[in-house]
Structure formats: structure tokens, C-alpha cells
Amino acid sequence: MEVDRDRANQLQVSVEDIFNTLQILLGSTYVNDFNQFNRAYRVYVQADSQYRSNPESINKLYVRSQSEKMIPLGNLVKITQTIGPSVISHYNLFRSVEINGASAQGSSSGQAIGAMEAVAKEVLPKGFSFEWSGISLEEVESGGAAVVIFALGLVFVFLTLAAQYESFVDPIIIMLTVPLAILGALAVIWLRGTSNDVYTQIGFVMLIGMASKNAILILEFSNQLYEKGMSLTKATLEACSERLRPILMTAISTMIGSVPLLIATGPGATARQSLGTAIVGGMCVATVLSLFVVPVLYIVIKTLALRYLPSSKAEMGEGELGSDRDGNGEVRDMAPAIVQGDGYKGR
């Protein structure tokens, strides 16, 4: 709609009055409030719907001139039909087009972002660019933060275990079970077809502690039995037998507690499904494989540590004299010896 300002001037009609008339009759305007039935109501002025239902309705509207004459608006404005977008969106003050999408089945959000960036750089004409917003922007800005967080999680767990056991050997045995949990989580994610998004990575960080817990149960009892005089092999087998039920109980309870996330539906279900899939898959595989892998790792690494690291013998309560184990950690027969001194005689 274009106002004929010259004609309006000739008819002594103010342009402001033209716009006010259009605003009030077509767009409505607020007048005041009034109270009725103990409630406050707002009063708006607007032409009835039948007088503003199409562009030709403007010919039925009038505006008062300075000479007190009523002039039809159809004589003062020109209406031309055209085509344009209903909403013109801007991003960072630039005209923009918003595109929403999701990754294909079996692809991660990071792969989808990379594919979109490659296509945009290839097909966008000169002078056009693209920006990310929302969750995609947060994912791009975080960059490799997931790898750093995962590495920090491993370091913190390792240092905590090293301080607890006052040794670097036992934490190494425990931390070697973490790849089993991650492998199980990735396998289940691949079988289910979910994406490796930020919620899945949160599950990976959680699996560091959950997988370490199973190894701690076996390793702690193996150390105690070894210090009591059992060989490494017997101590490990006995520890696995004694701690089988606690390991299975804690693992099963964790997986059962994560089932609602695994089968979640409704709004936000994708995020919960990603987290639940990583936890259930990782715990299932880690629990089964740790019962076979942890004992072997314990025997092999502990034997090498006792053979080549003198500090490991001291940590296990062994000295140069009185040791009842050979260099491989196996119990050996000791030759009888007579110890005398200060009224004590013993064998």
C-alpha cells in the first residue's frame, strides 16, 4: 500500500491521520480499561471483521480532512498485490534463512555438522556465509572438550586410586578395564543405531567409575589373600569366587536403574536413550569381560611388578629376609632356620 501524498495534500488530509485511521480500523488500538463483574476488561477499537476482510475494504473507510469533509481512503492510497515472506529472520543483524535438520540414521551430530559445513562452502555464492545456533553452536564451540573431559576423568580416577593404594601398579590394572566398558557401549550404540552425541559421552565418563568398581572388588581381595600367604593365582581365583555375587548384584542393579533411560519415550527421549544405551551396554560387556580379563591382568602385571620393581615387594609386605615366595610371587618351601638371641629361641 502506497499513500498518494500529493493528492492528500490537495484534499487537505494529514498523512498522520491516514496512518492512524488504518492503524485503528484495521490493526486495532488500545483505549482504556473498565471494571465489570469484579473483573477488569481492556477496550480495543477496531473495524468489524466484514469491513477489513480483504484489500477492497479500504474503499469503505474514511478519513476526516482539515475542512471537516470525509474522504474515502481509496482515493488516497494505492494497493498493489505482491509476494514476500511472512517472516524475515535476522541473525547477528544480517538477513538470514534458518535451516533445521537432524543427522541421518547411524550418523552422529558431529558428522552432520561437518557435512553441512562442507556443502555450504561448496554451494553458497560469493558474499554468503553460515553460522550455527542453539545446540549445534554449543557443540561446535565445545570442540574437542569431550576428549579433554574424558582424559581428565581417567587421570582423576587413576590419581585417586594411586593415593588409595599408595601404588601405581594396582591403578594400572584397574584402569585397563575401562576400554572394555567403552567397547561395550560403542558396540550397543552401533547395534541400536543411536548417535554418539554429548549424552553418550556423559555415559562414557560415568562408565570410567562403574567399570573401575568391578576391578577394585577383585583386586582388593586378591591383595588381601596374597598378603596372607596365598600364591597370586590362588588368591586371584579365590577373590573372583568370593566377589562374584557382589559384582553381579551391583552391575545388575545399575543396569536395571538405567532401563527407564534406555526405553524412554516422549519429549527429550533421544537424549535419555543415548545415555541409557551407553550405560547399559558398557556395564553389561564390562561386567562379563572383567571377570575373565581382570584376573589375567592382575596375575601378569603383578608378577612382572614383583620381579622387576623392588618397591612392589615392599608394598606387598615382603622384605629381603623371611620371604616365602620366589621371584614370580609363588609360595616356595623355606629351609629350617634357628634364630637365637636375648633368651629367645625359635624356629
C-alpha positions as CSV (number, residue, x, y, z in Angstrom):
1,M,0.0,0.0,0.0
2,E,1.4,3.4,-1.1
3,V,0.0,6.7,0.1
4,D,-0.5,9.4,-2.6
5,R,0.9,12.3,-0.6
6,D,0.3,14.9,-3.3
7,R,-3.4,14.1,-3.5
8,A,-3.7,14.0,0.3
9,N,-2.1,17.5,0.4
10,Q,-4.6,18.7,-2.2
11,L,-7.6,17.4,-0.3
12,Q,-6.1,18.8,3.0
13,V,-5.8,15.4,4.6
14,S,-2.9,14.8,7.0
15,V,-0.7,11.8,6.3
16,E,-0.7,11.1,10.0
17,D,-4.5,10.9,10.0
18,I,-4.3,8.4,7.2
19,F,-2.0,6.1,9.0
20,N,-3.9,6.5,12.3
21,T,-7.1,5.5,10.5
22,L,-5.5,2.4,9.1
23,Q,-4.0,1.5,12.4
24,I,-7.2,1.9,14.4
25,L,-9.7,0.3,12.0
26,L,-7.5,-2.5,10.6
27,G,-4.9,-3.1,13.2
28,S,-6.8,-2.1,16.4
29,T,-5.7,0.1,19.2
30,Y,-6.0,0.1,23.0
31,V,-8.3,2.6,24.6
32,N,-8.8,2.0,28.3
33,D,-10.0,-0.5,30.9
34,F,-13.3,-0.9,32.6
35,N,-14.5,-3.0,35.6
36,Q,-17.4,-5.3,35.3
37,F,-18.4,-8.3,37.5
38,N,-15.3,-7.7,39.7
39,R,-13.0,-8.1,36.7
40,A,-11.0,-5.6,34.6
41,Y,-11.5,-5.7,30.9
42,R,-9.5,-3.9,28.2
43,V,-11.1,-1.9,25.5
44,Y,-9.8,-2.0,21.9
45,V,-11.2,-0.2,18.9
46,Q,-11.2,-1.9,15.5
47,A,-13.5,-2.2,12.4
48,D,-15.8,-5.2,12.3
49,S,-14.3,-8.2,10.5
50,Q,-16.6,-7.8,7.5
51,Y,-15.1,-4.3,6.9
52,R,-11.5,-5.5,7.0
53,S,-11.6,-8.9,5.4
54,N,-10.0,-8.0,2.0
55,P,-8.0,-5.1,0.5
56,E,-11.1,-3.7,-1.2
57,S,-12.4,-2.9,2.3
58,I,-10.2,0.1,2.4
59,N,-12.6,1.8,0.0
60,K,-15.2,1.7,2.7
61,L,-13.0,3.5,5.2
62,Y,-13.0,7.3,5.5
63,V,-10.7,9.9,6.9
64,R,-11.6,13.4,8.0
65,S,-9.9,16.3,6.2
66,Q,-9.0,19.6,7.7
67,S,-12.1,21.1,6.1
68,E,-14.2,18.5,8.0
69,K,-15.0,16.5,4.9
70,M,-15.0,12.7,5.0
71,I,-12.6,11.4,2.3
72,P,-12.6,7.8,1.2
73,L,-9.2,6.1,1.8
74,G,-9.5,4.5,-1.6
75,N,-8.8,8.0,-3.1
76,L,-5.6,8.5,-1.1
77,V,-3.9,5.1,-1.2
78,K,-2.9,2.7,-3.9
79,I,-2.9,-1.1,-3.2
80,T,-0.6,-3.4,-5.2
81,Q,-0.5,-7.2,-4.7
82,T,2.9,-8.7,-4.3
83,I,4.6,-11.7,-2.9
84,G,7.1,-11.8,0.0
85,P,8.0,-13.9,3.1
86,S,5.7,-13.8,6.0
87,V,8.7,-13.5,8.4
88,I,12.1,-12.0,7.6
89,S,14.6,-13.5,10.0
90,H,17.9,-11.9,11.0
91,Y,20.9,-13.4,12.7
92,N,23.6,-11.0,14.1
93,L,21.8,-8.2,12.3
94,F,22.2,-10.0,8.9
95,R,19.3,-11.2,6.8
96,S,19.3,-15.0,7.1
97,V,17.5,-18.2,6.4
98,E,17.0,-20.6,9.2
99,I,17.6,-24.3,8.5
100,N,16.7,-27.1,10.9
101,G,17.8,-30.6,10.5
102,A,19.0,-33.8,12.1
103,S,21.6,-36.4,11.5
104,A,20.8,-39.5,9.4
105,Q,20.3,-42.9,11.0
106,G,23.6,-44.2,12.2
107,S,25.4,-40.9,11.9
108,S,26.5,-38.6,14.8
109,S,25.6,-34.9,15.1
110,G,29.3,-34.1,14.6
111,Q,29.3,-35.8,11.3
112,A,26.1,-34.0,10.3
113,I,27.7,-30.6,11.2
114,G,30.8,-31.5,9.2
115,A,28.7,-32.5,6.2
116,M,26.6,-29.2,6.3
117,E,29.8,-27.1,6.5
118,A,31.3,-28.9,3.5
119,V,28.1,-28.4,1.4
120,A,27.8,-24.8,2.5
121,K,31.4,-24.0,1.5
122,E,30.8,-25.7,-1.9
123,V,27.4,-24.3,-3.0
124,L,27.0,-20.9,-1.3
125,P,27.6,-18.0,-3.7
126,K,30.1,-15.3,-3.0
127,G,29.1,-12.9,-0.2
128,F,27.1,-15.6,1.6
129,S,28.2,-17.3,4.8
130,F,26.7,-19.5,7.5
131,E,26.6,-19.6,11.3
132,W,25.5,-22.2,13.8
133,S,23.0,-21.5,16.6
134,G,21.4,-23.4,19.5
135,I,22.7,-26.8,20.4
136,S,24.8,-27.0,17.3
137,L,26.6,-23.8,18.2
138,E,27.3,-25.2,21.7
139,E,28.7,-28.4,20.2
140,V,30.9,-26.5,17.7
141,E,32.2,-24.2,20.4
142,S,33.0,-27.1,22.8
143,G,35.1,-28.7,20.0
144,G,37.4,-31.3,21.5
145,A,36.3,-30.7,25.0
146,A,34.8,-34.2,25.2
147,V,38.2,-35.7,24.7
148,V,39.8,-33.5,27.3
149,I,37.0,-34.2,29.8
150,F,37.3,-38.0,29.2
151,A,41.1,-37.8,29.6
152,L,40.7,-35.8,32.9
153,G,38.2,-38.3,34.2
154,L,40.8,-41.1,33.6
155,V,43.6,-39.1,35.2
156,F,41.5,-38.2,38.3
157,V,40.4,-41.8,38.8
158,F,44.0,-43.0,38.4
159,L,45.4,-40.5,40.8
160,T,42.7,-41.2,43.4
161,L,43.4,-45.0,43.2
162,A,47.1,-44.3,43.3
163,A,46.7,-42.4,46.6
164,Q,44.4,-45.0,48.0
165,Y,46.7,-48.0,47.2
166,E,49.9,-46.0,47.5
167,S,51.0,-47.7,44.3
168,F,50.9,-47.1,40.6
169,V,50.7,-50.8,39.7
170,D,47.2,-51.5,41.1
171,P,45.6,-48.5,39.5
172,I,47.0,-49.5,36.1
173,I,45.3,-53.0,36.5
174,I,42.1,-51.3,37.4
175,M,42.2,-48.7,34.6
176,L,42.8,-51.3,31.9
177,T,39.1,-52.4,32.4
178,V,37.8,-49.1,31.2
179,P,38.4,-49.8,27.5
180,L,36.1,-52.9,28.0
181,A,33.3,-50.7,29.1
182,I,33.8,-48.2,26.3
183,L,34.0,-51.1,23.8
184,G,30.7,-52.5,25.0
185,A,29.0,-49.1,24.9
186,L,30.1,-48.4,21.4
187,A,29.0,-51.9,20.2
188,V,25.5,-51.4,21.7
189,I,25.3,-47.9,20.3
190,W,26.2,-49.2,16.8
191,L,23.7,-52.1,17.0
192,R,20.9,-49.8,18.1
193,G,21.7,-47.1,15.6
194,T,21.9,-44.2,18.1
195,S,24.3,-41.3,17.6
196,N,27.5,-40.6,19.6
197,D,26.2,-37.3,21.0
198,V,27.1,-35.4,24.1
199,Y,24.8,-37.5,26.3
200,T,26.5,-40.7,25.1
201,Q,29.9,-39.1,26.1
202,I,28.5,-38.3,29.5
203,G,27.7,-42.0,29.8
204,F,31.3,-42.8,28.8
205,V,32.6,-40.6,31.7
206,M,30.3,-42.4,34.1
207,L,31.5,-45.8,32.9
208,I,35.0,-44.9,34.0
209,G,34.0,-45.2,37.6
210,M,31.5,-48.0,37.1
211,A,33.9,-50.3,35.3
212,S,36.7,-49.5,37.8
213,K,34.5,-50.6,40.6
214,N,34.3,-54.2,39.5
215,A,38.1,-54.4,39.1
216,I,38.5,-52.8,42.6
217,L,36.4,-55.6,44.2
218,I,38.6,-58.3,42.7
219,L,41.9,-56.6,43.2
220,E,41.3,-55.6,46.8
221,F,40.5,-59.2,47.9
222,S,43.4,-60.6,45.8
223,N,45.8,-58.3,47.6
224,Q,44.5,-59.3,51.0
225,L,44.7,-63.0,50.2
226,Y,48.1,-62.7,48.7
227,E,49.4,-61.0,51.9
228,K,48.0,-63.9,53.9
229,G,50.3,-66.2,52.1
230,M,48.4,-67.5,49.0
231,S,50.0,-67.5,45.6
232,L,49.0,-65.0,43.1
233,T,46.9,-67.5,41.1
234,K,45.1,-68.9,44.1
235,A,44.5,-65.5,45.6
236,T,43.0,-64.2,42.3
237,L,40.8,-67.2,41.8
238,E,39.6,-67.1,45.4
239,A,38.9,-63.4,45.1
240,C,36.9,-63.9,41.9
241,S,34.8,-66.6,43.6
242,E,34.1,-64.6,46.7
243,R,33.3,-61.3,44.9
244,L,31.3,-62.7,42.0
245,R,27.9,-62.1,43.7
246,P,28.6,-58.5,44.8
247,I,29.9,-57.7,41.3
248,L,26.8,-59.1,39.6
249,M,24.4,-57.5,42.1
250,T,25.9,-54.0,41.7
251,A,26.1,-54.3,37.9
252,I,22.6,-55.7,37.5
253,S,21.2,-53.0,39.8
254,T,22.9,-50.3,37.8
255,M,21.6,-51.7,34.5
256,I,18.0,-52.1,35.9
257,G,18.1,-48.5,37.1
258,S,19.1,-47.3,33.6
259,V,16.4,-49.2,31.8
260,P,13.9,-46.3,32.0
261,L,16.5,-44.2,30.2
262,L,17.0,-47.0,27.6
263,I,13.3,-47.2,26.7
264,A,12.4,-43.6,27.2
265,T,9.7,-42.0,25.0
266,G,8.2,-38.6,24.6
267,P,9.9,-35.2,24.6
268,G,13.6,-35.4,25.2
269,A,13.6,-39.2,24.7
270,T,16.6,-39.1,22.3
271,A,18.9,-37.7,25.0
272,R,17.8,-40.2,27.6
273,Q,18.1,-43.1,25.2
274,S,21.6,-42.2,24.3
275,L,22.6,-42.0,28.0
276,G,20.8,-45.2,28.9
277,T,22.3,-47.1,25.9
278,A,25.8,-46.2,26.8
279,I,25.4,-47.2,30.5
280,V,23.6,-50.5,29.9
281,G,25.8,-51.6,27.0
282,G,29.0,-50.6,28.8
283,M,28.1,-52.2,32.1
284,C,26.9,-55.4,30.5
285,V,30.1,-56.0,28.5
286,A,32.4,-54.7,31.2
287,T,30.9,-57.0,33.8
288,V,31.1,-60.1,31.7
289,L,34.6,-59.5,30.3
290,S,36.1,-58.1,33.6
291,L,35.5,-61.5,35.3
292,F,37.9,-63.0,32.7
293,V,40.2,-60.2,31.9
294,V,40.9,-58.7,35.3
295,P,42.2,-61.9,36.9
296,V,44.6,-62.4,34.0
297,L,45.8,-58.8,34.0
298,Y,46.3,-59.0,37.8
299,I,48.4,-62.1,37.7
300,V,50.5,-61.0,34.7
301,I,51.1,-57.4,35.8
302,K,51.6,-58.3,39.5
303,T,54.2,-61.0,38.6
304,L,56.1,-58.6,36.4
305,A,56.0,-55.9,39.1
306,L,57.3,-58.3,41.8
307,R,60.0,-59.4,39.5
308,Y,61.3,-56.1,38.2
309,L,60.1,-53.5,40.7
310,P,61.6,-53.8,44.2
311,S,59.1,-51.3,45.5
312,S,56.3,-53.6,44.8
313,K,57.7,-56.2,47.1
314,A,57.8,-53.7,49.9
315,E,54.2,-52.7,49.2
316,M,53.1,-56.3,49.5
317,G,54.8,-56.7,52.9
318,E,57.9,-58.6,51.6
319,G,61.5,-58.0,52.7
320,E,64.8,-59.5,51.8
321,L,64.6,-61.9,54.7
322,G,61.8,-64.2,55.6
323,S,60.1,-64.1,52.2
324,D,58.1,-67.3,51.5
325,R,57.7,-66.5,47.7
326,D,60.1,-66.8,44.8
327,G,60.6,-64.1,42.2
328,N,57.4,-65.0,40.4
329,G,55.3,-64.5,43.6
330,E,54.7,-68.2,44.1
331,V,54.9,-69.8,47.5
332,R,58.1,-71.8,48.0
333,D,59.3,-74.0,50.8
334,M,61.7,-72.4,53.3
335,A,64.6,-74.2,54.8
336,P,64.5,-74.5,58.6
337,A,66.5,-71.9,60.4
338,I,67.4,-71.4,64.1
339,V,67.1,-67.9,65.4
340,Q,68.7,-67.2,68.8
341,G,69.1,-64.0,70.8
342,D,68.3,-62.4,74.1
343,G,66.7,-65.5,75.6
344,Y,64.6,-66.2,72.5
345,K,64.9,-69.4,70.6
346,G,62.6,-70.2,67.8
347,R,62.3,-72.0,64.5
